[in-house]
Amino acid sequence: MRMAHFHTKTKKGRPYLYVREIARINGKPKVVSQTYIGSPEKVRELVKGGDPAIRSIRVDEFGALWLAMRADEEIDLANIVDEIIPSDPRETGPSVGEYFLYAILNRMIEPKSKRELPDWYRNTAIQEIRPVNVSELSSQRFGAKWDRVSPEDLEKIAKRFFNKVWEKEEANGDCLLFDTTNHYTYMSSKTPSELARRGKNKAGKHHLRQIGTALLVGRTNRLPLFYREYPGNLHDSNIFNALIGEMLEIASMVSQNKQRLTIIFDKGMNSDPNFEFLDDSPLLHFITTYSPYFASDFASLPLSQFAPLDIKKNRLLEEEGKSDERLMAYRTSGEFWGKKRAVIVTHNPGNARKQEYVFSGKLEEIRKNLLEMRMKFNEGAPHWKNKDNIQERYFSLCGRLHMASDYFSLEFSSSAGIPTMGFRKNVYRTETRKKQFGRNIIITDNLDWKTEEIFQASLDRNQIEEKFRQANDHSHVSILPIRHWTDDKIRCHLFCCVVALTYMRRLELRLEEAGIKTSASSMMEKMKSLHSVLAVNKTGQPIRRLETPSKTHQKTLSAFGWEVSKNGVLQKTT
């Protein structure tokens, strides 16, 4: 809590007034804010209150920071960190755990670089919520504190953190979602790093070094349970194989049904060693997708063999008279990875139309380019006389359009000693491809599950992709840009982002319980408009109070058991 009082400074024999605010930091009183007012004449105007706007001396953001702290109040991350990395007796300022916490709170609200963090906190009501000497939150101090955190320490911290989160949520971990992504960096090639490596970047920035991140999320509550950073040149299937044992150990701790765990992942994780491990683990089951390219017989099945899925979306489409838009499925079985598995082939009419439209457009672009190539070759134009060069140009065109090169065949011949070029469309290949539009293949060893259950579980994997999109949101969490240049600090940064992501989801769960259906990001933006105001009351004394909350503010405060009194004081509801 901040206490405010007037303070007079004399400059060149003339008095000037300031309002100083004092808060206890580490048990000691400290000036945390000093706001210049002006001459005594200005104070008299404040007391008179001729202009209501002049009574406010300072306005700080309060609501979003207060909301972010609600996600931590049962977890106490700073204490978790400090138990593993205790403060050195010679250290001053915030503890290592508090440095993590202040970084996480910022990432939940308005991600800034460590260099910008002190200025950002100066414009918030942090001294009312969790007092700190903001000048201590410099990038140099963050670096010094995070230097003390080893990879082994961070693993212990993360494990305790997730255990505590899931204890508080009493969640069901019987069905889990797993996925990976990568984050590019601008790290120089000469900078030593085991994490930042070049690989196939999902943002298309293949020329940059990247860092991989794996995430395990609960299906029912969408709360992260486990994460791991890894070198950016590792393939998804390899990292899955490296982590599956550790994930199984962690998942079994939160499972309500100790006899069965299902992990849902995508086709990038498919490999023989991974399924050998899964098959050898009686507790573990899986649901994965499979590339239609490698199962063209399934993907090309006639639509007459498909039936509508009995799901909510289809029922709504039928009520709206859009039966032709319903999602369809065909269930069968097949041998994959050495064992009999259930196979679900799905068909989405909307996706099929979109894919055919794009495909037809690309085919037409290739055809027009081939017509131009043929004309130049047949006319003997300069640089267009070598058929091998023509083939290379064709392959390059297909690569640029992300199209296979066997949809057309190029033919070179000679008539009366004059070389000619022609091309032919592969009708069988193109028609076979069109039959696969809108198709998806799901494979599982949950043979006793209903088709709809398998489909919905696979569809829910999009939730983890949503988490990765949220983690890259520049407004909240924001893994990118990565402004750190050592592996240890990159690990600390990624941990902060994953914790921020977890806390955002915890807030959504609390809001949902109170009947407020909105994203944490959206609510953060709305809560930014609830301010703490330093003002002068009618008696001329400086006071701190909150602005009158809006209806949205009131509902959010009430969801956590708080309200703002008529005097602008935040208090627990009775």
C-alpha positions in Angstrom: 0.0 0.0 0.0 1.3 3.4 -0.9 1.1 6.4 1.5 1.1 9.9 -0.1 2.2 13.2 1.4 3.3 16.7 0.2 7.0 17.4 0.1 8.5 20.9 -0.4 11.7 21.6 -2.2 13.2 25.1 -2.2 15.0 26.2 -5.4 16.6 29.7 -5.6 14.6 30.7 -2.5 11.2 29.7 -4.0 9.2 26.7 -2.7 8.0 24.0 -5.1 5.6 21.2 -4.1 5.8 17.5 -4.9 3.7 14.6 -3.9 5.8 11.7 -2.6 4.5 8.2 -2.3 6.1 5.7 0.1 5.8 1.9 0.0 7.5 -0.8 1.9 10.0 -2.8 -0.3 11.7 -5.7 1.4 10.3 -4.5 4.7 11.8 -1.0 4.4 10.0 2.2 3.6 11.1 3.7 0.2 10.0 6.6 -2.0 8.5 4.9 -5.0 7.0 7.9 -6.7 7.6 11.7 -6.7 5.2 13.8 -8.7 5.9 17.5 -9.3 2.9 19.8 -8.7 4.3 23.3 -8.8 3.9 26.4 -6.8 1.7 26.8 -3.7 -0.7 28.8 -5.9 -1.4 25.7 -7.9 -2.2 23.7 -4.8 -4.7 26.3 -3.8 -6.4 25.8 -7.2 -6.4 22.1 -6.6 -8.2 22.6 -3.3 -10.7 25.0 -4.7 -11.5 22.4 -7.3 -12.5 24.9 -9.9 -11.6 22.4 -12.7 -12.3 18.8 -11.7 -9.7 17.5 -14.1 -6.9 19.4 -12.3 -7.5 17.4 -9.1 -5.9 14.4 -10.6 -2.2 14.5 -10.2 -1.1 11.2 -11.6 -2.9 8.3 -13.4 -1.4 4.7 -13.5 -2.6 1.6 -15.2 -4.0 -0.7 -12.5 -6.6 -3.2 -13.8 -4.6 -5.4 -16.2 -1.7 -5.7 -13.7 -4.1 -6.6 -10.9 -5.7 -9.2 -13.1 -2.4 -10.7 -14.1 -1.5 -11.1 -10.4 -4.7 -13.1 -9.8 -3.3 -15.9 -11.9 -0.2 -16.1 -9.6 -1.8 -15.7 -6.2 -2.4 -19.5 -5.6 0.8 -20.5 -7.4 3.4 -18.1 -6.1 6.0 -18.7 -8.8 8.5 -16.4 -7.1 8.6 -18.7 -4.1 8.9 -21.8 -6.2 12.0 -20.3 -7.9 13.5 -19.0 -4.7 13.2 -22.4 -3.0 15.4 -23.9 -5.8 17.7 -20.8 -6.2 17.9 -19.1 -2.8 19.1 -15.6 -2.5 22.8 -15.0 -1.8 23.2 -13.1 1.5 25.2 -10.5 -0.4 22.4 -9.9 -3.0 20.3 -6.9 -2.9 17.0 -6.0 -4.7 14.4 -8.5 -5.9 15.1 -12.2 -5.7 15.6 -14.4 -8.8 12.0 -15.6 -8.5 10.7 -12.0 -8.4 12.7 -11.2 -11.6 10.9 -14.1 -13.3 7.5 -12.9 -11.9 7.9 -9.2 -13.1 9.0 -10.4 -16.5 5.9 -12.7 -16.7 3.4 -10.1 -15.6 4.7 -7.8 -18.3 4.4 -10.5 -21.0 0.8 -11.1 -20.0 -0.1 -7.4 -20.5 2.2 -5.6 -22.9 5.4 -7.4 -23.7 8.5 -5.2 -23.6 12.2 -5.7 -23.9 14.1 -5.9 -20.6 15.6 -2.4 -21.5 12.1 -0.9 -21.6 10.7 -2.7 -18.6 11.6 -0.1 -15.9 9.8 2.7 -17.8 6.8 0.5 -18.5 6.4 -0.4 -14.8 6.7 3.3 -13.8 3.4 3.9 -15.5 1.6 1.1 -13.8 0.3 0.7 -10.2 2.9 -1.9 -9.4 3.7 -0.2 -6.1 0.1 -0.8 -4.9 0.1 -4.4 -6.2 3.6 -5.8 -5.6 6.0 -3.0 -4.6 9.4 -3.0 -6.2 12.2 -0.5 -6.9 11.6 -0.4 -10.7 15.1 0.9 -11.3 16.3 -2.6 -10.2 14.4 -4.1 -13.2 17.1 -3.2 -15.7 18.3 -5.5 -18.4 21.7 -5.7 -16.7 20.1 -6.9 -13.4 17.9 -9.4 -15.3 21.0 -10.8 -17.0 22.9 -11.1 -13.7 20.0 -12.9 -12.0 19.3 -15.2 -14.9 23.0 -16.1 -15.1 22.4 -18.0 -11.8 19.7 -20.3 -13.4 21.1 -23.5 -14.9 19.1 -25.7 -17.3 18.8 -28.3 -14.5 17.4 -25.6 -12.1 14.9 -24.5 -14.8 13.7 -28.0 -15.3 13.0 -28.4 -11.6 11.3 -25.0 -11.5 9.0 -25.9 -14.5 8.1 -29.3 -13.0 7.1 -27.8 -9.6 5.2 -25.0 -11.4 3.1 -27.3 -13.6 2.5 -29.7 -10.7 1.1 -26.9 -8.6 -1.0 -25.5 -11.4 -2.6 -28.9 -12.1 -3.2 -29.5 -8.3 -5.1 -26.2 -8.1 -7.2 -26.9 -11.2 -8.0 -30.6 -10.3 -7.9 -31.3 -14.0 -8.3 -34.5 -16.0 -5.1 -35.5 -17.8 -6.4 -38.6 -19.4 -6.2 -37.1 -22.9 -3.3 -34.8 -23.9 -2.4 -32.8 -26.9 1.2 -32.6 -28.2 2.7 -30.4 -30.8 5.9 -28.6 -31.7 6.8 -25.3 -33.3 9.9 -23.2 -33.9 10.9 -19.5 -33.4 13.4 -17.7 -35.5 16.1 -15.5 -34.1 18.4 -12.9 -35.6 21.4 -14.5 -33.9 24.6 -14.2 -35.9 26.0 -17.4 -37.3 29.2 -16.7 -35.3 27.4 -16.6 -31.9 27.8 -19.9 -30.1 24.5 -21.7 -29.4 23.3 -25.3 -29.1 19.7 -24.2 -29.4 19.7 -21.8 -32.3 20.2 -23.9 -35.4 19.0 -23.6 -39.0 16.1 -25.8 -40.1 12.8 -25.7 -41.9 11.2 -22.6 -40.3 7.4 -22.6 -40.0 7.3 -18.8 -40.6 9.3 -19.3 -43.9 12.5 -17.7 -42.6 14.7 -20.6 -43.4 17.8 -18.4 -43.6 17.6 -17.6 -39.9 18.6 -19.7 -37.0 15.7 -21.0 -35.0 14.8 -22.6 -31.7 12.3 -25.4 -31.3 9.6 -25.7 -28.6 7.5 -28.7 -27.7 4.3 -28.3 -25.7 2.0 -30.7 -24.0 -1.5 -29.5 -23.2 -4.5 -31.0 -21.4 -7.4 -31.6 -23.8 -10.3 -30.7 -21.4 -8.8 -27.6 -19.8 -6.3 -26.5 -22.5 -3.7 -25.9 -19.7 0.0 -26.5 -20.5 1.4 -29.5 -18.6 4.9 -29.7 -20.0 7.2 -27.9 -22.4 10.7 -28.3 -23.7 13.0 -26.1 -25.8 15.3 -28.0 -28.2 17.8 -27.3 -31.1 16.0 -25.9 -34.2 17.5 -28.5 -36.6 15.8 -31.5 -34.9 12.9 -33.2 -36.7 9.6 -33.3 -34.9 9.5 -37.1 -34.8 13.0 -37.2 -33.2 12.1 -34.8 -30.5 8.9 -36.7 -29.8 10.9 -39.9 -29.3 13.3 -38.1 -27.0 10.6 -36.7 -24.8 7.9 -39.4 -24.8 9.2 -41.1 -21.7 9.4 -37.9 -19.7 5.9 -36.9 -20.9 4.5 -40.3 -19.9 5.9 -39.9 -16.4 4.4 -36.4 -16.0 1.1 -37.3 -17.6 0.6 -40.3 -15.3 0.8 -37.9 -12.3 -2.2 -36.0 -13.3 -4.3 -38.8 -14.8 -7.6 -39.6 -13.1 -7.7 -42.9 -14.9 -4.4 -44.6 -14.1 -5.1 -47.3 -16.7 -5.3 -45.2 -19.8 -3.7 -42.1 -21.3 -4.2 -40.9 -24.9 -1.8 -38.5 -26.6 -3.0 -36.7 -29.7 -0.4 -35.5 -32.2 0.0 -34.8 -35.9 1.7 -36.7 -38.7 5.0 -34.9 -38.2 5.6 -37.1 -35.1 4.9 -40.4 -37.0 7.9 -42.8 -37.0 8.4 -46.5 -36.4 10.5 -46.0 -33.1 7.8 -43.7 -31.7 5.0 -46.3 -32.3 7.2 -49.1 -31.0 7.5 -47.1 -27.7 3.7 -46.4 -27.6 2.8 -50.0 -28.3 5.2 -51.2 -25.6 3.5 -48.9 -23.0 0.1 -50.4 -22.0 -0.9 -47.1 -20.4 -0.4 -45.1 -23.5 -2.7 -44.8 -26.5 -2.6 -42.4 -29.4 -4.5 -40.5 -32.1 -2.6 -39.1 -35.0 -3.1 -37.9 -38.6 -1.7 -39.5 -41.7 -0.7 -37.9 -45.0 -3.2 -38.7 -47.7 -0.2 -38.8 -50.1 1.0 -42.0 -48.5 -2.5 -43.5 -48.3 -4.0 -42.5 -51.6 -6.3 -45.5 -51.7 -8.1 -44.3 -48.5 -7.9 -40.6 -49.5 -9.4 -41.3 -53.0 -12.5 -43.3 -51.8 -15.7 -42.3 -53.5 -17.9 -39.9 -51.5 -20.8 -42.4 -51.6 -19.0 -44.4 -48.9 -19.0 -41.5 -46.5 -21.7 -40.7 -43.9 -22.4 -37.5 -42.0 -20.8 -37.3 -38.5 -23.2 -37.1 -35.6 -21.7 -33.9 -34.1 -23.0 -30.5 -33.0 -21.7 -28.6 -36.0 -23.5 -30.9 -38.5 -26.7 -30.7 -36.5 -26.6 -26.9 -36.7 -25.8 -27.0 -40.5 -28.8 -29.3 -41.0 -31.1 -26.9 -39.1 -29.8 -24.1 -41.3 -30.6 -26.0 -44.5 -26.9 -26.6 -45.3 -26.9 -30.4 -45.3 -24.4 -30.4 -48.2 -21.8 -28.7 -45.9 -21.9 -31.4 -43.3 -18.6 -33.1 -42.3 -18.5 -36.7 -43.5 -16.5 -39.7 -42.4 -15.7 -43.3 -43.4 -14.4 -45.7 -40.9 -12.3 -48.8 -41.6 -9.2 -50.4 -40.3 -5.7 -51.0 -41.6 -2.3 -52.2 -40.7 0.0 -49.3 -39.8 3.3 -49.5 -38.0 3.0 -53.3 -37.7 -0.4 -53.4 -36.0 -4.1 -53.2 -36.8 -5.4 -49.6 -36.2 -8.7 -47.9 -36.6 -8.8 -45.5 -39.6 -11.1 -42.6 -40.0 -11.2 -40.8 -43.4 -13.0 -37.5 -43.1 -14.3 -35.2 -45.8 -14.9 -31.4 -45.4 -16.9 -30.0 -48.4 -15.9 -26.4 -47.7 -12.2 -27.3 -47.6 -12.6 -29.4 -50.7 -14.0 -26.5 -52.7 -11.2 -24.1 -51.5 -8.5 -26.6 -52.3 -9.8 -27.3 -55.8 -10.1 -23.6 -56.5 -6.5 -23.0 -55.5 -5.3 -26.1 -57.3 -7.1 -25.2 -60.5 -5.5 -21.7 -60.4 -2.0 -23.1 -60.0 -2.6 -25.6 -62.8 -3.6 -22.8 -65.1 -0.6 -20.7 -64.1 1.7 -23.7 -64.9 -0.1 -24.2 -68.3 0.4 -20.5 -69.3 4.0 -20.7 -68.4 4.5 -23.9 -70.4 2.8 -22.2 -73.4 5.3 -19.4 -73.2 8.3 -21.8 -72.7 7.1 -23.9 -75.7 6.9 -20.8 -77.9 10.3 -19.6 -76.9 11.9 -23.0 -77.4 10.2 -23.6 -80.8 11.3 -20.1 -82.0 14.9 -20.8 -80.9 14.9 -17.7 -78.6 18.3 -17.0 -76.9 18.7 -18.9 -73.6 15.7 -21.1 -74.5 17.4 -23.7 -76.8 18.5 -26.3 -74.1 15.8 -28.8 -73.1 17.6 -29.5 -69.8 17.4 -25.8 -68.9 13.7 -25.9 -69.8 13.1 -28.8 -67.5 14.9 -27.1 -64.7 12.8 -24.0 -65.2 9.6 -26.1 -65.1 10.8 -27.8 -61.8 11.6 -24.4 -60.3 8.1 -23.1 -61.3 6.5 -26.1 -59.6 8.6 -25.7 -56.5 7.6 -22.0 -56.2 4.0 -22.9 -56.5 4.4 -25.9 -54.1 3.0 -28.3 -56.8 4.2 -31.7 -57.8 6.0 -31.8 -61.2 4.1 -34.8 -62.5 0.8 -33.0 -63.3 2.3 -32.1 -66.7 4.8 -34.0 -68.8 7.2 -32.2 -71.2 7.9 -33.7 -74.5 10.9 -32.8 -76.8 11.2 -34.1 -80.3 12.7 -33.1 -83.7 10.9 -32.6 -87.0 13.0 -32.1 -90.2 16.0 -31.4 -87.9 14.1 -28.7 -86.1 13.7 -29.3 -82.3 10.2 -28.9 -81.0 8.7 -28.9 -77.5 5.2 -30.0 -76.4 3.6 -30.8 -73.1 0.7 -32.9 -71.9 -1.5 -32.7 -68.8 -1.6 -35.9 -66.7 -5.4 -36.2 -66.4 -5.4 -39.3 -64.3 -2.9 -37.7 -61.8 -4.9 -34.5 -61.5 -8.3 -36.2 -61.2 -6.9 -38.5 -58.5 -5.6 -35.5 -56.6 -9.0 -33.7 -56.8 -10.6 -36.7 -55.2 -8.4 -36.1 -52.1 -9.4 -32.5 -51.6 -11.0 -31.9 -48.2 -9.8 -35.3 -47.0 -8.0 -36.0 -43.8 -6.9 -39.4 -42.4 -7.0 -40.1 -38.6 -5.4 -43.2 -37.2 -5.7 -44.5 -33.6 -5.2 -47.6 -31.5 -8.3 -46.6 -29.5 -10.4 -49.3 -31.3 -13.3 -49.1 -28.8 -13.8 -45.3 -29.3 -16.7 -44.1 -31.4 -16.0 -42.5 -34.7 -17.2 -39.1 -33.5 -15.1 -39.3 -30.3 -11.9 -40.0 -32.4 -12.8 -37.2 -34.8 -13.4 -34.6 -32.1 -10.2 -35.6 -30.2 -8.2 -35.1 -33.4 -9.9 -31.8 -34.1 -9.1 -30.6 -30.6 -5.4 -30.7 -31.4 -6.0 -27.3 -33.0 -6.2 -26.0 -29.5 -2.5 -26.4 -29.1 -1.8 -24.7 -32.4 -4.0 -21.9 -31.0 -1.6 -21.8 -28.0 1.4 -21.4 -30.3 -0.4 -18.6 -32.2 -1.2 -16.9 -28.9 2.5 -17.3 -27.8 3.5 -15.4 -30.9 0.9 -12.6 -30.4 2.8 -9.3 -30.2 0.2 -7.9 -27.9 0.4 -10.6 -25.2 3.0 -13.3 -24.3 5.0 -12.7 -27.5 7.9 -15.2 -27.7 9.1 -13.1 -30.7 11.4 -11.3 -31.0 13.9 -13.2 -29.0 16.3 -10.6 -27.7 18.7 -12.9 -25.9 22.0 -14.2 -27.2 22.9 -17.0 -24.8 21.1 -20.4 -24.5 20.6 -20.0 -20.7 18.8 -16.7 -21.1 16.8 -17.9 -24.1 15.6 -20.8 -21.9 14.6 -18.3 -19.2 12.7 -16.2 -21.8 10.9 -19.2 -23.2 9.9 -20.3 -19.6 8.5 -16.9 -18.9 6.4 -17.0 -22.1 5.1 -20.5 -21.3 4.2 -19.4 -17.8 2.4 -16.3 -19.1 0.5 -18.6 -21.5 -0.5 -20.8 -18.7 -1.6 -17.9 -16.5 -3.7 -16.5 -19.3 -5.5 -19.8 -19.6 -6.0 -19.9 -15.8 -7.7 -16.5 -16.0 -10.0 -17.7 -18.7 -11.0 -20.6 -16.6 -11.8 -18.3 -13.7 -13.8 -16.0 -15.9 -15.7 -18.9 -17.5 -16.7 -20.1 -14.0 -18.2 -16.6 -13.4 -20.1 -16.8 -16.7 -17.8 -14.5 -18.6 -16.9 -16.0 -21.9 -14.0 -14.1 -23.4 -10.3 -14.5 -24.1 -7.8 -13.4 -21.5 -6.1 -11.2 -24.1 -9.4 -9.4 -24.7 -10.0 -8.9 -21.0 -6.5 -7.6 -20.4 -7.1 -4.9 -23.0 -10.4 -3.9 -21.3 -8.8 -3.9 -17.8 -6.1 -1.5 -18.9 -8.7 1.3 -18.7 -9.1 0.8 -15.0 -6.7 3.3 -13.5 -5.3 4.1 -10.1 -5.4 7.9 -9.6 -3.2 10.1 -7.3 -5.5 13.1 -6.5 -6.0 15.9 -4.0 -9.2 15.7 -1.9 -11.3 18.5 -0.7 -9.2 19.0 2.4 -6.1 19.4 0.3 -4.5 16.0 1.2 -3.1 13.7 -1.5 -4.8 10.4 -1.8 -4.8 7.3 -3.9 -8.0 5.9 -5.3 -9.4 3.8 -8.2 -11.5 5.2 -10.9 -15.1 4.3 -11.0 -15.1 0.9 -12.7 -17.2 0.1 -15.8 -19.6 -2.8 -15.9 -17.0 -5.0 -17.5 -14.5 -4.0 -14.8 -17.1 -4.8 -12.1 -17.9 -8.2 -13.5 -14.2 -9.1 -13.7 -13.4 -7.9 -10.2 -16.4 -9.8 -8.9 -15.3 -13.0 -10.6 -12.3 -13.0 -8.3 -14.2 -11.8 -5.2 -13.4 -8.1 -5.2 -15.2 -4.8 -5.7 -14.4 -1.1 -5.7 -16.1 0.9 -2.9 -17.7 4.3 -3.4 -14.5 5.8 -2.0 -12.4 4.2 -4.8 -10.9 1.5 -2.5 -10.5 -2.0 -3.8 -11.9 -4.5 -1.2 -13.0 -8.1 -0.8 -16.7 -8.7 -1.3 -18.6 -9.8 1.7 
